[in-house]
Amino acid sequence: MSKSAKLIKKIFFKYYKENDEIVKFERDDFIKASQEMNTSPPKNIGGVIYQYRYTSPLPKEILNTCKAGENWIIEGDGHAKYKFMKVPISPQIMPTLDYPEIQIYDATPGIIKKFALSDEQALLAIVRYNRLVDIFTGITTYSLQNHLRTRVDKIGQIEIDEVYVGVNSEGEEYILPIQAKGGKDRIGIVQINQDIEFCKTRFPHLNCKALAVQFKYNENVVVMFELGVVNYQLKVVKEKHYRLI
């Protein structure tokens, strides 16, 4: 078991009581747990928290405290505060196999594709230059900000890959947060839920559409999802596949 897994397990069981639905902890607990284990604390505590919030499953000893159909996630709970929450297991959001592809003429400048520094940056650029958000939603949209880092009350710091604003043919205004996933990363309930909470808090007068994008096979096929959260379960509202030609 890795050092980070041992730390997160020690913190969980320090506060967990049988049948708990929420287990709260703080960033400083990593330092205290390290001292109790006679080891040095992680150089990047935020990185460890990010790992278990977004990319890695929690240790099986923690997951074994769940009943069938349940899962633990980590949510922000304010500045440097977090909480394990027991929620229903969400289905894994992945592109539907053999889904029909819509052909779109590729308007991405070649120099952008050549020098993009990561899969996620390349993906966001392709979405932007080909106006895929407009095509997917039927809304005229504009990129407001990318890699937005901000704070949301009762959650703490969050990061959204890109935020669009838009207006439809009836004059209704929208806010559209986007999560871009490259490589083996998966779309998760925690990020989508915090994106929606950000929109409710900062733009309560705008209609919110939470979006996620990822490559299907390669950079020529982009999959777009509109997602919702119902009873802490991730739901696909809409899915489209676009092949750039």
Accessible surface in RSA format (square Angstrom, percent):
REM  Atomic radii and reference values for relative SASA: ProtOr
REM  Chains: A
REM  Algorithm: Lee & Richards
REM  Probe-radius: 1.40
REM  Slices: 20
REM RES _ NUM      All-atoms   Total-Side   Main-Chain    Non-polar    All polar
REM                ABS   REL    ABS   REL    ABS   REL    ABS   REL    ABS   REL
RES MET A   1   114.13  59.1  38.80  25.7  75.33 179.3  52.42  44.6  61.71  81.8
RES SER A   2    64.97  54.9  46.59  62.2  18.38  42.3  52.42 111.6  12.55  17.6
RES LYS A   3    82.50  40.2  72.85  44.7   9.65  23.0  59.84  53.9  22.65  24.1
RES SER A   4    19.53  16.5  16.64  22.2   2.89   6.6  11.80  25.1   7.72  10.8
RES ALA A   5    11.06  10.2  11.06  17.1   0.00   0.0  11.06  15.6   0.00   0.0
RES LYS A   6    96.23  46.9  93.99  57.7   2.25   5.4  39.26  35.3  56.98  60.7
RES LEU A   7     0.00   0.0   0.00   0.0   0.00   0.0   0.00   0.0   0.00   0.0
RES ILE A   8     0.10   0.1   0.10   0.1   0.00   0.0   0.10   0.1   0.00   0.0
RES LYS A   9    58.69  28.6  58.68  36.0   0.01   0.0  24.46  22.0  34.23  36.5
RES LYS A  10    74.62  36.4  65.97  40.5   8.65  20.6  25.34  22.8  49.28  52.5
RES ILE A  11     1.16   0.7   0.76   0.6   0.40   1.0   1.15   0.8   0.01   0.0
RES PHE A  12     0.00   0.0   0.00   0.0   0.00   0.0   0.00   0.0   0.00   0.0
RES PHE A  13    86.52  43.3  67.20  41.6  19.33  50.3  67.68  41.0  18.85  53.9
RES LYS A  14   103.60  50.5  66.57  40.8  37.02  88.2  63.28  57.0  40.31  42.9
RES TYR A  15    77.20  36.0  66.97  38.1  10.24  26.6  55.57  41.8  21.63  26.7
RES TYR A  16    40.25  18.8  23.40  13.3  16.86  43.9  16.95  12.7  23.30  28.7
RES LYS A  17   146.99  71.7 142.20  87.2   4.79  11.4 105.85  95.3  41.15  43.8
RES GLU A  18   144.35  82.9 122.14  92.4  22.20  52.9  39.39  76.2 104.95  85.7
RES ASN A  19   106.16  73.2  90.83  87.8  15.32  36.9  29.02  69.8  77.14  74.6
RES ASP A  20    39.37  27.6  35.36  35.2   4.01   9.5   5.25  12.4  34.12  34.0
RES GLU A  21    98.56  56.6  93.74  70.9   4.82  11.5  52.98 102.5  45.58  37.2
RES ILE A  22    79.97  45.5  63.02  46.9  16.95  40.9  63.02  45.4  16.95  46.0
RES VAL A  23     3.37   2.2   0.14   0.1   3.23   7.8   3.37   2.9   0.00   0.0
RES LYS A  24   122.05  59.5 113.52  69.7   8.53  20.3  65.02  58.5  57.03  60.7
RES PHE A  25     5.67   2.8   0.09   0.1   5.58  14.5   4.33   2.6   1.34   3.8
RES GLU A  26    81.33  46.7  81.33  61.5   0.00   0.0  17.87  34.6  63.46  51.8
RES ARG A  27    88.59  37.2  88.45  45.1   0.14   0.3  21.44  29.3  67.15  40.7
RES ASP A  28    78.93  55.3  78.03  77.7   0.90   2.1  12.86  30.3  66.07  65.9
RES ASP A  29     6.13   4.3   5.13   5.1   1.00   2.4   1.30   3.1   4.83   4.8
RES PHE A  30     0.00   0.0   0.00   0.0   0.00   0.0   0.00   0.0   0.00   0.0
RES ILE A  31    69.07  39.3  69.07  51.5   0.00   0.0  69.07  49.7   0.00   0.0
RES LYS A  32   103.13  50.3 102.17  62.7   0.96   2.3  53.62  48.3  49.51  52.7
RES ALA A  33     5.43   5.0   3.73   5.8   1.69   3.8   4.94   7.0   0.48   1.3
RES SER A  34     0.00   0.0   0.00   0.0   0.00   0.0   0.00   0.0   0.00   0.0
RES GLN A  35   120.03  67.1 103.65  75.7  16.38  39.0  41.82  89.0  78.22  59.3
RES GLU A  36    98.51  56.6  65.99  49.9  32.52  77.4  42.99  83.2  55.52  45.3
RES MET A  37    60.50  31.3  33.94  22.5  26.56  63.2  41.12  35.0  19.38  25.7
RES ASN A  38   142.60  98.3 105.57 102.0  37.03  89.2  34.90  84.0 107.70 104.1
RES THR A  39    47.68  33.9  30.02  30.4  17.66  42.1  23.82  32.0  23.85  36.1
RES SER A  40    74.12  62.6  62.90  84.0  11.22  25.8  45.27  96.4  28.85  40.4
RES PRO A  41    57.17  41.7  49.70  45.3   7.47  27.2  49.70  41.0   7.47  46.4
RES PRO A  42    22.85  16.7   9.72   8.9  13.14  47.8  16.09  13.3   6.76  42.0
RES LYS A  43   219.66 107.2 173.93 106.7  45.72 108.9 124.91 112.4  94.75 100.9
RES ASN A  44    96.69  66.7  89.18  86.2   7.52  18.1  33.95  81.7  62.74  60.6
RES ILE A  45    18.09  10.3  16.49  12.3   1.59   3.8  16.49  11.9   1.59   4.3
RES GLY A  46    23.86  29.4   0.00   N/A  23.86  29.4  18.95  52.0   4.91  11.0
RES GLY A  47    28.50  35.1   0.00   N/A  28.50  35.1  21.16  58.1   7.34  16.4
RES VAL A  48    16.20  10.7  14.94  13.5   1.26   3.0  15.63  13.6   0.57   1.6
RES ILE A  49     4.54   2.6   4.54   3.4   0.00   0.0   4.54   3.3   0.00   0.0
RES TYR A  50   109.02  50.9 106.93  60.8   2.09   5.4  77.16  58.0  31.85  39.3
RES GLN A  51    55.89  31.3  54.59  39.9   1.30   3.1  17.62  37.5  38.27  29.0
RES TYR A  52    16.38   7.6   7.58   4.3   8.79  22.9   2.94   2.2  13.44  16.6
RES ARG A  53    24.66  10.4  11.68   6.0  12.98  30.9   1.64   2.2  23.02  14.0
RES TYR A  54    40.95  19.1  15.14   8.6  25.81  67.2  17.83  13.4  23.11  28.5
RES THR A  55    77.61  55.2  39.68  40.2  37.93  90.4  39.81  53.5  37.80  57.1
RES SER A  56    36.83  31.1  26.17  34.9  10.66  24.6  10.00  21.3  26.83  37.6
RES PRO A  57   110.08  80.2  91.15  83.1  18.93  68.8 102.58  84.7   7.50  46.6
RES LEU A  58    11.08   6.2   4.10   2.9   6.98  17.5   4.10   2.9   6.98  18.8
RES PRO A  59    14.05  10.2   1.81   1.7  12.23  44.5  13.95  11.5   0.10   0.6
RES LYS A  60   146.80  71.6 141.72  87.0   5.08  12.1  85.20  76.7  61.60  65.6
RES GLU A  61    53.96  31.0  48.65  36.8   5.31  12.6  33.00  63.8  20.96  17.1
RES ILE A  62     0.00   0.0   0.00   0.0   0.00   0.0   0.00   0.0   0.00   0.0
RES LEU A  63    56.12  31.3  48.58  34.8   7.54  18.9  48.68  34.2   7.43  20.0
RES ASN A  64   113.18  78.1  83.52  80.7  29.67  71.4  27.59  66.4  85.59  82.7
RES THR A  65    35.03  24.9  15.11  15.3  19.92  47.5  23.88  32.1  11.15  16.9
RES CYS A  66    24.56  18.6   4.32   4.8  20.24  47.6   4.19  10.6  20.37  22.0
RES LYS A  67   147.19  71.8 136.07  83.5  11.11  26.5  87.37  78.6  59.81  63.7
RES ALA A  68   109.25 100.4  69.32 107.0  39.93  90.8  81.49 114.8  27.75  73.5
RES GLY A  69    47.41  58.5   0.00   N/A  47.41  58.5  30.62  84.0  16.80  37.6
RES GLU A  70    48.21  27.7  40.21  30.4   8.00  19.1  13.28  25.7  34.94  28.5
RES ASN A  71    48.34  33.3  48.04  46.4   0.29   0.7   3.10   7.5  45.24  43.7
RES TRP A  72     5.07   2.0   0.00   0.0   5.07  11.9   0.00   0.0   5.07   8.2
RES ILE A  73    13.16   7.5   9.81   7.3   3.35   8.1  13.16   9.5   0.00   0.0
RES ILE A  74     0.54   0.3   0.11   0.1   0.43   1.0   0.11   0.1   0.43   1.2
RES GLU A  75     4.68   2.7   4.68   3.5   0.00   0.0   4.00   7.7   0.69   0.6
RES GLY A  76     1.36   1.7   0.00   N/A   1.36   1.7   0.11   0.3   1.24   2.8
RES ASP A  77    30.84  21.6  20.50  20.4  10.34  24.5   0.03   0.1  30.82  30.7
RES GLY A  78    18.14  22.4   0.00   N/A  18.14  22.4  16.05  44.1   2.08   4.7
RES HIS A  79   130.88  71.5 115.88  80.5  15.00  38.4  86.78  89.4  44.10  51.3
RES ALA A  80    34.66  31.9  25.33  39.1   9.34  21.2  28.30  39.8   6.37  16.9
RES LYS A  81    97.36  47.5  97.32  59.7   0.04   0.1  40.26  36.2  57.10  60.8
RES TYR A  82    28.73  13.4  28.36  16.1   0.38   1.0   6.70   5.0  22.04  27.2
RES LYS A  83    42.19  20.6  42.19  25.9   0.00   0.0   4.26   3.8  37.93  40.4
RES PHE A  84     0.00   0.0   0.00   0.0   0.00   0.0   0.00   0.0   0.00   0.0
RES MET A  85    25.52  13.2  25.52  16.9   0.00   0.0  24.84  21.1   0.67   0.9
RES LYS A  86    24.58  12.0   7.56   4.6  17.02  40.5   1.39   1.2  23.20  24.7
RES VAL A  87     7.57   5.0   4.99   4.5   2.58   6.2   7.57   6.6   0.00   0.0
RES PRO A  88    55.97  40.8  53.83  49.1   2.14   7.8  54.71  45.2   1.25   7.8
RES ILE A  89    90.63  51.6  82.47  61.4   8.16  19.7  82.85  59.7   7.78  21.1
RES SER A  90    27.98  23.6  10.32  13.8  17.66  40.7   9.96  21.2  18.02  25.3
RES PRO A  91    76.36  55.7  61.44  56.0  14.92  54.3  73.23  60.5   3.13  19.5
RES GLN A  92   119.47  66.8  86.82  63.4  32.66  77.8  36.54  77.8  82.93  62.9
RES ILE A  93     6.72   3.8   5.16   3.8   1.56   3.8   6.53   4.7   0.19   0.5
RES MET A  94    88.49  45.8  74.93  49.6  13.56  32.3  56.55  48.1  31.94  42.3
RES PRO A  95    25.67  18.7  15.76  14.4   9.91  36.0  15.76  13.0   9.91  61.6
RES THR A  96    65.94  46.9  58.82  59.6   7.13  17.0  49.32  66.2  16.62  25.1
RES LEU A  97   147.18  82.0 133.24  95.3  13.93  35.0 133.34  93.6  13.84  37.2
RES ASP A  98   137.92  96.6 106.23 105.7  31.69  74.9  38.64  90.9  99.28  99.0
RES TYR A  99    62.90  29.4  55.80  31.7   7.10  18.5  33.10  24.9  29.80  36.7
RES PRO A 100    99.98  72.9  87.35  79.6  12.63  45.9  98.60  81.4   1.38   8.6
RES GLU A 101    59.80  34.3  30.35  23.0  29.45  70.1  15.15  29.3  44.65  36.5
RES ILE A 102    70.95  40.4  67.51  50.3   3.44   8.3  70.95  51.1   0.00   0.0
RES GLN A 103   118.37  66.2  95.27  69.6  23.09  55.0  23.44  49.9  94.93  72.0
RES ILE A 104    28.71  16.3  26.33  19.6   2.38   5.7  28.71  20.7   0.00   0.0
RES TYR A 105   181.85  84.9 172.85  98.3   9.00  23.4 126.85  95.3  55.00  67.8
RES ASP A 106    50.38  35.3  22.47  22.4  27.91  66.0  12.04  28.3  38.34  38.2
RES ALA A 107    63.62  58.5  39.87  61.5  23.75  54.0  50.32  70.9  13.30  35.2
RES THR A 108    14.58  10.4   0.21   0.2  14.37  34.3   0.21   0.3  14.37  21.7
RES PRO A 109    50.80  37.0  39.77  36.3  11.04  40.1  50.80  41.9   0.00   0.0
RES GLY A 110    54.64  67.4   0.00   N/A  54.64  67.4  37.81 103.7  16.83  37.7
RES ILE A 111   115.12  65.5 105.46  78.6   9.66  23.3 108.31  78.0   6.81  18.5
RES ILE A 112    56.74  32.3  53.63  40.0   3.11   7.5  56.01  40.3   0.73   2.0
RES LYS A 113    66.58  32.5  47.64  29.2  18.95  45.1  33.83  30.5  32.75  34.9
RES LYS A 114   157.07  76.6 123.03  75.5  34.04  81.0  80.03  72.0  77.04  82.1
RES PHE A 115   123.67  61.9 111.13  68.8  12.54  32.6 116.01  70.3   7.65  21.9
RES ALA A 116    36.81  33.8   5.31   8.2  31.50  71.7  14.19  20.0  22.62  59.9
RES LEU A 117   154.49  86.0 121.31  86.8  33.18  83.4 125.77  88.3  28.72  77.3
RES SER A 118    52.60  44.4  38.52  51.4  14.07  32.4  47.18 100.5   5.42   7.6
RES ASP A 119    70.31  49.2  64.30  64.0   6.01  14.2   9.68  22.8  60.62  60.5
RES GLU A 120    48.18  27.7  47.90  36.2   0.27   0.7  12.09  23.4  36.09  29.5
RES GLN A 121    73.69  41.2  67.78  49.5   5.92  14.1  19.71  42.0  53.98  40.9
RES ALA A 122     6.07   5.6   4.32   6.7   1.75   4.0   5.70   8.0   0.37   1.0
RES LEU A 123     0.00   0.0   0.00   0.0   0.00   0.0   0.00   0.0   0.00   0.0
RES LEU A 124     4.58   2.5   4.41   3.2   0.16   0.4   4.41   3.1   0.16   0.4
RES ALA A 125     8.42   7.7   8.36  12.9   0.06   0.1   8.36  11.8   0.06   0.2
RES ILE A 126     0.80   0.5   0.80   0.6   0.00   0.0   0.80   0.6   0.00   0.0
RES VAL A 127     1.09   0.7   0.63   0.6   0.46   1.1   0.63   0.5   0.46   1.3
RES ARG A 128    79.35  33.3  70.69  36.0   8.66  20.6  40.34  55.1  39.01  23.6
RES TYR A 129    94.44  44.1  77.87  44.3  16.57  43.1  48.74  36.6  45.70  56.3
RES ASN A 130     9.61   6.6   0.29   0.3   9.33  22.5   4.51  10.9   5.10   4.9
RES ARG A 131   112.75  47.3 108.32  55.2   4.43  10.5  59.80  81.7  52.95  32.1
RES LEU A 132     0.00   0.0   0.00   0.0   0.00   0.0   0.00   0.0   0.00   0.0
RES VAL A 133     1.07   0.7   0.98   0.9   0.09   0.2   0.98   0.8   0.09   0.2
RES ASP A 134    24.95  17.5  20.90  20.8   4.05   9.6  14.25  33.5  10.70  10.7
RES ILE A 135    82.63  47.0  56.62  42.2  26.01  62.7  64.37  46.4  18.26  49.6
RES PHE A 136     2.01   1.0   0.18   0.1   1.83   4.8   0.61   0.4   1.40   4.0
RES THR A 137    23.91  17.0   0.79   0.8  23.12  55.1   4.20   5.6  19.71  29.8
RES GLY A 138    62.61  77.2   0.00   N/A  62.61  77.2  36.07  99.0  26.54  59.4
RES ILE A 139     6.76   3.8   5.05   3.8   1.71   4.1   6.59   4.7   0.17   0.5
RES THR A 140    63.59  45.2  61.25  62.1   2.33   5.6  25.82  34.7  37.77  57.1
RES THR A 141     1.58   1.1   0.18   0.2   1.40   3.3   0.00   0.0   1.58   2.4
RES TYR A 142   125.43  58.6 120.94  68.8   4.49  11.7  93.40  70.2  32.04  39.5
RES SER A 143    50.65  42.8  19.74  26.3  30.90  71.2  12.46  26.5  38.19  53.5
RES LEU A 144    96.40  53.7  69.14  49.5  27.27  68.5  72.05  50.6  24.36  65.5
RES GLN A 145    88.75  49.6  81.50  59.6   7.25  17.3  25.27  53.8  63.48  48.1
RES ASN A 146    68.30  47.1  59.67  57.7   8.63  20.8   0.72   1.7  67.58  65.3
RES HIS A 147    76.00  41.5  63.04  43.8  12.95  33.1  56.00  57.7  19.99  23.3
RES LEU A 148    23.82  13.3  23.82  17.0   0.00   0.0  23.82  16.7   0.00   0.0
RES ARG A 149   164.12  68.9 139.04  70.9  25.08  59.7  40.07  54.8 124.05  75.2
RES THR A 150    20.46  14.6  10.89  11.0   9.58  22.8  13.56  18.2   6.90  10.4
RES ARG A 151   109.97  46.2 104.64  53.3   5.32  12.7  58.70  80.2  51.27  31.1
RES VAL A 152     4.75   3.1   2.07   1.9   2.68   6.5   2.91   2.5   1.83   5.0
RES ASP A 153   116.87  81.9 101.57 101.1  15.29  36.2  30.96  72.9  85.91  85.7
RES LYS A 154   175.18  85.5 160.27  98.3  14.91  35.5 107.84  97.1  67.34  71.7
RES ILE A 155    17.42   9.9  15.37  11.5   2.05   4.9  15.37  11.1   2.05   5.6
RES GLY A 156     4.81   5.9   0.00   N/A   4.81   5.9   4.70  12.9   0.11   0.2
RES GLN A 157    93.36  52.2  80.39  58.7  12.97  30.9  17.41  37.1  75.94  57.6
RES ILE A 158     3.24   1.8   0.00   0.0   3.24   7.8   3.24   2.3   0.00   0.0
RES GLU A 159    58.84  33.8  53.34  40.4   5.50  13.1  21.60  41.8  37.24  30.4
RES ILE A 160     0.00   0.0   0.00   0.0   0.00   0.0   0.00   0.0   0.00   0.0
RES ASP A 161    14.55  10.2  14.55  14.5   0.00   0.0   0.10   0.2  14.45  14.4
RES GLU A 162     0.44   0.3   0.44   0.3   0.00   0.0   0.00   0.0   0.44   0.4
RES VAL A 163     0.75   0.5   0.75   0.7   0.00   0.0   0.75   0.7   0.00   0.0
RES TYR A 164     9.67   4.5   9.67   5.5   0.00   0.0   9.37   7.0   0.29   0.4
RES VAL A 165    40.67  26.8  40.67  36.8   0.00   0.0  40.67  35.3   0.00   0.0
RES GLY A 166     7.82   9.6   0.00   N/A   7.82   9.6   4.07  11.2   3.74   8.4
RES VAL A 167    57.68  38.0  55.73  50.5   1.94   4.7  55.73  48.4   1.94   5.3
RES ASN A 168    30.48  21.0  20.66  20.0   9.82  23.6  10.23  24.6  20.25  19.6
RES SER A 169   115.06  97.2  68.78  91.8  46.28 106.6  58.03 123.6  57.03  79.9
RES GLU A 170   140.93  80.9 108.99  82.5  31.94  76.0  41.14  79.6  99.78  81.5
RES GLY A 171    49.90  61.5   0.00   N/A  49.90  61.5  28.36  77.8  21.54  48.2
RES GLU A 172    84.75  48.7  78.15  59.1   6.60  15.7  27.16  52.5  57.60  47.0
RES GLU A 173    97.65  56.1  91.96  69.6   5.68  13.5  19.17  37.1  78.47  64.1
RES TYR A 174    28.26  13.2  27.60  15.7   0.65   1.7   5.09   3.8  23.17  28.6
RES ILE A 175     0.04   0.0   0.04   0.0   0.00   0.0   0.04   0.0   0.00   0.0
RES LEU A 176     0.00   0.0   0.00   0.0   0.00   0.0   0.00   0.0   0.00   0.0
RES PRO A 177     0.08   0.1   0.00   0.0   0.08   0.3   0.00   0.0   0.08   0.5
RES ILE A 178     0.10   0.1   0.10   0.1   0.00   0.0   0.10   0.1   0.00   0.0
RES GLN A 179     1.53   0.9   1.53   1.1   0.00   0.0   0.38   0.8   1.14   0.9
RES ALA A 180     0.72   0.7   0.00   0.0   0.72   1.6   0.00   0.0   0.72   1.9
RES LYS A 181    15.56   7.6  13.08   8.0   2.48   5.9   0.97   0.9  14.58  15.5
RES GLY A 182     9.31  11.5   0.00   N/A   9.31  11.5   5.98  16.4   3.32   7.4
RES GLY A 183    64.05  79.0   0.00   N/A  64.05  79.0  35.59  97.7  28.46  63.7
RES LYS A 184   188.12  91.8 171.01 104.9  17.12  40.8 115.19 103.7  72.93  77.7
RES ASP A 185    56.78  39.8  51.59  51.4   5.18  12.3   8.17  19.2  48.61  48.5
RES ARG A 186    86.30  36.2  77.70  39.6   8.59  20.5  32.13  43.9  54.17  32.8
RES ILE A 187     9.63   5.5   0.63   0.5   8.99  21.7   0.63   0.5   8.99  24.4
RES GLY A 188    26.51  32.7   0.00   N/A  26.51  32.7  26.01  71.4   0.51   1.1
RES ILE A 189    17.76  10.1  15.61  11.6   2.15   5.2  15.61  11.2   2.15   5.8
RES VAL A 190     4.69   3.1   4.46   4.0   0.23   0.6   4.46   3.9   0.23   0.6
RES GLN A 191    12.96   7.2  12.77   9.3   0.19   0.4   0.76   1.6  12.20   9.3
RES ILE A 192     0.54   0.3   0.54   0.4   0.00   0.0   0.54   0.4   0.00   0.0
RES ASN A 193    16.16  11.1  16.16  15.6   0.00   0.0   0.00   0.0  16.16  15.6
RES GLN A 194     1.06   0.6   1.06   0.8   0.00   0.0   0.00   0.0   1.06   0.8
RES ASP A 195     0.31   0.2   0.31   0.3   0.00   0.0   0.00   0.0   0.31   0.3
RES ILE A 196    27.70  15.8  27.70  20.6   0.00   0.0  27.70  19.9   0.00   0.0
RES GLU A 197    54.97  31.6  54.97  41.6   0.00   0.0   8.87  17.2  46.10  37.6
RES PHE A 198     5.63   2.8   5.63   3.5   0.00   0.0   5.63   3.4   0.00   0.0
RES CYS A 199     1.28   1.0   0.79   0.9   0.49   1.1   1.03   2.6   0.25   0.3
RES LYS A 200   124.80  60.9 110.84  68.0  13.97  33.3  72.56  65.3  52.25  55.7
RES THR A 201    64.06  45.6  38.49  39.0  25.58  61.0  32.12  43.1  31.95  48.3
RES ARG A 202   110.20  46.3  88.87  45.3  21.33  50.8  30.28  41.4  79.92  48.4
RES PHE A 203    48.98  24.5  48.07  29.8   0.91   2.4  48.07  29.1   0.91   2.6
RES PRO A 204    99.47  72.5  67.41  61.4  32.06 116.5  71.39  58.9  28.08 174.5
RES HIS A 205   141.33  77.2 103.16  71.7  38.17  97.6  87.83  90.5  53.50  62.3
RES LEU A 206    27.22  15.2  13.66   9.8  13.56  34.1  14.96  10.5  12.26  33.0
RES ASN A 207    69.24  47.7  63.59  61.5   5.65  13.6  14.57  35.1  54.67  52.8
RES CYS A 208    47.51  35.9  17.10  19.1  30.41  71.5  15.29  38.7  32.22  34.7
RES LYS A 209    48.05  23.4  46.64  28.6   1.42   3.4  13.20  11.9  34.85  37.1
RES ALA A 210     3.04   2.8   0.59   0.9   2.45   5.6   0.59   0.8   2.45   6.5
RES LEU A 211     0.00   0.0   0.00   0.0   0.00   0.0   0.00   0.0   0.00   0.0
RES ALA A 212     0.00   0.0   0.00   0.0   0.00   0.0   0.00   0.0   0.00   0.0
RES VAL A 213     0.00   0.0   0.00   0.0   0.00   0.0   0.00   0.0   0.00   0.0
RES GLN A 214    12.61   7.1  12.61   9.2   0.00   0.0   0.70   1.5  11.91   9.0
RES PHE A 215    31.43  15.7  21.22  13.1  10.22  26.6  21.22  12.9  10.22  29.2
RES LYS A 216    33.77  16.5   7.58   4.7  26.19  62.3   5.64   5.1  28.13  30.0
RES TYR A 217   137.64  64.3  98.90  56.3  38.74 100.8  83.90  63.0  53.75  66.3
RES ASN A 218    76.87  53.0  67.66  65.4   9.21  22.2  38.02  91.5  38.85  37.6
RES GLU A 219    67.61  38.8  66.11  50.0   1.50   3.6  27.44  53.1  40.17  32.8
RES ASN A 220    66.64  46.0  66.64  64.4   0.00   0.0   2.97   7.1  63.67  61.5
RES VAL A 221     0.16   0.1   0.16   0.1   0.00   0.0   0.16   0.1   0.00   0.0
RES VAL A 222     0.00   0.0   0.00   0.0   0.00   0.0   0.00   0.0   0.00   0.0
RES VAL A 223     0.00   0.0   0.00   0.0   0.00   0.0   0.00   0.0   0.00   0.0
RES MET A 224     0.00   0.0   0.00   0.0   0.00   0.0   0.00   0.0   0.00   0.0
RES PHE A 225     0.81   0.4   0.81   0.5   0.00   0.0   0.81   0.5   0.00   0.0
RES GLU A 226    21.92  12.6  21.92  16.6   0.00   0.0   0.00   0.0  21.92  17.9
RES LEU A 227     5.86   3.3   0.00   0.0   5.86  14.7   0.00   0.0   5.86  15.8
RES GLY A 228    16.45  20.3   0.00   N/A  16.45  20.3  16.45  45.2   0.00   0.0
RES VAL A 229    38.89  25.6  10.46   9.5  28.43  68.5  10.46   9.1  28.43  77.1
RES VAL A 230    82.49  54.3  78.74  71.3   3.76   9.0  81.82  71.1   0.67   1.8
RES ASN A 231   127.34  87.8 103.35  99.9  23.99  57.8  32.83  79.0  94.51  91.4
RES TYR A 232    58.70  27.4  56.34  32.1   2.37   6.2  44.03  33.1  14.68  18.1
RES GLN A 233    46.20  25.8  46.20  33.8   0.00   0.0   0.03   0.1  46.18  35.0
RES LEU A 234     2.22   1.2   2.13   1.5   0.09   0.2   2.13   1.5   0.09   0.2
RES LYS A 235    87.19  42.5  85.08  52.2   2.12   5.0  48.65  43.8  38.54  41.1
RES VAL A 236    68.04  44.8  36.86  33.4  31.18  75.1  36.86  32.0  31.18  84.6
RES VAL A 237    93.99  61.8  61.19  55.4  32.79  79.0  66.72  58.0  27.27  74.0
RES LYS A 238    70.77  34.5  64.05  39.3   6.73  16.0  43.11  38.8  27.66  29.5
RES GLU A 239    18.94  10.9  13.90  10.5   5.04  12.0   4.21   8.1  14.73  12.0
RES LYS A 240    68.01  33.2  68.01  41.7   0.00   0.0  19.61  17.6  48.41  51.6
RES HIS A 241     0.19   0.1   0.00   0.0   0.19   0.5   0.00   0.0   0.19   0.2
RES TYR A 242     3.81   1.8   3.81   2.2   0.00   0.0   0.28   0.2   3.53   4.4
RES ARG A 243    74.88  31.4  74.88  38.2   0.00   0.0  18.89  25.8  55.98  33.9
RES LEU A 244     9.77   5.4   0.37   0.3   9.40  23.6   0.37   0.3   9.40  25.3
RES ILE A 245    87.30  49.7  47.00  35.0  40.31  97.1  80.18  57.7   7.12  19.3
END  Absolute sums over single chains surface
CHAIN  1 A    12846.1      10183.6       2662.5       6854.1       5992.0
END  Absolute sums over all chains
TOTAL         12846.1      10183.6       2662.5       6854.1       5992.0
